[in-house]
């Protein structure tokens, strides 16, 4: 296994994969790995919560298994389902051949051969290279019954299939849960986990992130991009831009061969950083010029 004997080692391994983590995030990730506890990451959309799971899996050489949560997700959808089409073919084949042993047919139909594994069951299975990284993404989109099911699954690292019995993980997966805090997740689930709030990065950290993800951008343009996005986050917007939007915007500007921000360029490319029309209208035109002027003064450059 890749060396994770210290928090600094975890931070270094993540950096090798292009993820610039704060010291606090590196420490809580190290503790989750060392203690075998699920890691609950909460924060605004676009700050890197999902990316930490992807990067950690790559750094450790483990498989990433992702359960994308949504409203109405239930335990059976997250664990398994039966291959109904294949079962019907088997039934028709048995009828055509005159098979009369119904018990034998039932045992065959509800066997591993016809089982379709979903993320939670997959995470309980042995994987090449060791236990997988299980990402339970946007848990706040589900409801209380699914949270209650997760309490049991994450406590014992096992799931039950009525037709097959209980399936336990020989080695518990590395579990990361994320939440955009669209609602409060129950305390009972949070208590099973180590918790970390992933905040927007400060200027220097966001610069390091952008340098890693868009290294072809000139330093002067990167500083303008980061400073402008950070300034936008102080505005009264419906959805503030995250780090993902900072990276996307920089790449858009590079594709346009932009070397210096201007009000016109900002207005033309606002769709890369703002995702609601009301926010875009609020920032366009004279407002873009005002914000850029403030950013230029902060950076010590002429507007």
Secondary structure, DSSP 4 states (H G I P E B T S, - for coil): ----SSHHHHHHHHHHTT----HHHHHHHHHHHHHT-EEEEE-STTSSHHHHHHHHHHHHT--EEEEE--TT--HHHHHEEE-HHHHHHHHHHHHHHT---HHHHHHHHTSGGGEEE-HHHHHHS--TTSSPEEEEETGGGS-HHHHHHHHHHHHHTEEEETTTEEEE-SS--EEEEEE--SSPPPHHHHHTEEEEE-PPP-HHHHHHHHHHH-TTS-HHHHHHHHHHHHHHTTS--SS---HHHHHHHHHHHHHTT--S--HHHHHHHGGGT--SHHHHHHHSTHHHHHHHHHHHHHHT---
